[in-house]
Amino acid sequence: MGYLQTFVLLSVLISFTYLERSCSAVNIESRCYGKHLNISCVFRKGLANVNQSIDCDIDMMREIKDLKVTKLTVNYYAIALNGLAQTVLLKRTLDLCFFVRNPRSDRLINTIYHYLKERSNLPLRCPMAAGNYFIRNLRLSDIPVPAFLPESDFILEEVFRSEVKHETLLEFRFHGKLVRLIEKE
């Protein structure tokens, strides 16, 4: 579950047209519900934004069998200059197991799927077995940023729900800033 959570977090930052922009993190929040999993993520701030990274540890306490009806909703909000108003720029809902079986079904998320496979030991099939998993060295500066996202402060919110049990399994919020990169000549 944590694999897909982080997978989608970064997938929103990828598209088909890219600009010289970079994402920097401000804060990460996660909240687990129920008895299925625990996740803890550490945001490592470097001296410069290009050195920021995220590491996550996931303890899946039970096999998650009902992922074929687990939905993930992703919301990307741009925050206005006053810091109060939020505009939803992107909202998507995915069937997680369908995507894991058919990663090419979503081009936006497929790019990050391959990025995460290199940096984690997370299960790549459904159902997901109980165990300890990790994601290491997710460098925000390595991720191409889609052209349609404006330079602004933002919140990326992800909600994992089991539709079988009608319960929320995990909520994740990533607070960040999207900036244009300027190279010195």
N, C-alpha and C positions, 0 to 999 in steps of 0.2 A: 504494500500500500504506500509506503513512504517513497518507494521508487517512482511510482506513478505521480505522486504529489510533486516531487521535485522535477520530474520529467515534464510535467505540464507547466510548472513555474517557469522553467527556462524556455519551453516551447513557445510561449507567448512572445518571447523576445526575438523570434526568428520568423522571417518571411521570405519572399521571393526577390525583393528589391531591397538593397541595403545602402545606407549612407554611412559616412564616417562619424558615427556616434557611439557613445558608450553608456552603459548602465552602471550606476553605483548604488550600493545599498545603504539604507539608513537604519532599518530595523527589520527583524523577522519575528513573527509571532506564530505559534502553533498551539492547537488545543485538540487533544484526543478525547473521544467519548467511548464509553463502553469498555469491554474487556478484550478487544481484539489486538490492539497495538499501542505502543508508546514510541514517540519520535522526539528526538532532541537534535536541534541544529545549532551549530556554532558559526557565527559570522566573524570571519577573520579580517580585520581592517589592516591594510598595509599602509605604508607611509604615503602612497599615492593611490588614487582610485583604481589604477590598472593592476594593483596587487591584491585587491579584495578577493576573498574566496569563501565558499560555504562548505562545511562538512556536516553530515548528518549520520546519526546512528538510529537504527530502527529495530525495535524488539517486537516481533510479531509473535504474540503469546498463543494464538490459536490459528489453525489453518483457516484461511478465508476462502470459503467455497462458493459463496453467492456473488462473486465478482461479475458474473455475466449479467447481473442486474444491478450492479453498483454504478451509479452515475457520478460523474465529476462535472461540476459547474465551475467555470472560470470566468471571473469578472476582472476587467482592467479599467481602473478609474484614473482619469487625469484630475489633478487637484489644481484648483484655481489659485491665482496669486494671493488671494486673501486667506488661503489655507482652509476654507470652510466648504466651498462648493465642490462637489465631485460629479464628474460627468462620466458615465459608462461609455467607453469607446469600443469595448470588445466583450461579448458574452457568448460563451460556448458551453454546450453540454455534450459529454462523451460517454459512451458505454465502454468501460475500461477493458473488459476481456475481448470485446470485438476488436478494439484497436490493437491490443497486444497480438492477436491472431492475424490482423490485417493492418500493419503499420502504415502502409501506403494509402490507407483510406483517408488520412489527414496529412497533407503535405506540410502544413505549419508545424505540427507536432512531431512528425516523422524525423525531421532534422535533429531535434534535440534527443529523440529516442536513441539514435546512434551515438550521440555525444555522451549520454549517461551510461550506456552499456560499457564504455571504456573506463568509466570512473566508479563503478559500483559492482557489488556482488548480488544485486537484487534478482529475485526470480523473474524469468522471462515468460512464464506461462501461468495460466489459471487452471486449477486453484493455486493459491500461493501458500506454500508450506510455512509452518511455524518455524521461527529461527531468528538469529541475529544477523542483521544486514547493515551495510554501510554505503555511503556515497562520500567520495573524497575529492577535494580540490576542484570544486566547481568555480572556475574563475570567470567572473562576470565580464571582464574585458575580452575574453575569448569568444564571446557570443555575438554573432551578427545581429544588429537591431533592425527591425522592419521599418521601411520608409514611412508607412502610414501612421506610426506612433509619433506624436509631437514631443518636442523637447519640453519637459515639465517634471514636476514631482508627480509620483503616481503611487497607487496601491494595486497590487496584484492579489486577488482573493481567490482561494480555491476551497471548494466544499465537496467532500466525498460523502455520499449517502448510500446506504443499503436500501434499495427499494423493496426487498423482501421483508425486512424487519422494520421498515419505515423509521430508520434512525440515522442520525449523522454520525459518521465514524471519525472524521478528521476535518478540522478547519485550519487553514493556513493563510497568513497575510504577509506579504513582502512589501515593505515600504522602501521606495527608492527614488532616484532622480535620473532622468535621461538627459544627457548633455552632448553637445557637438564637440568632436575632437578637433583641435586646432594644432597643426604641426608647425613648429618653428623652423624656419629655413636658415 
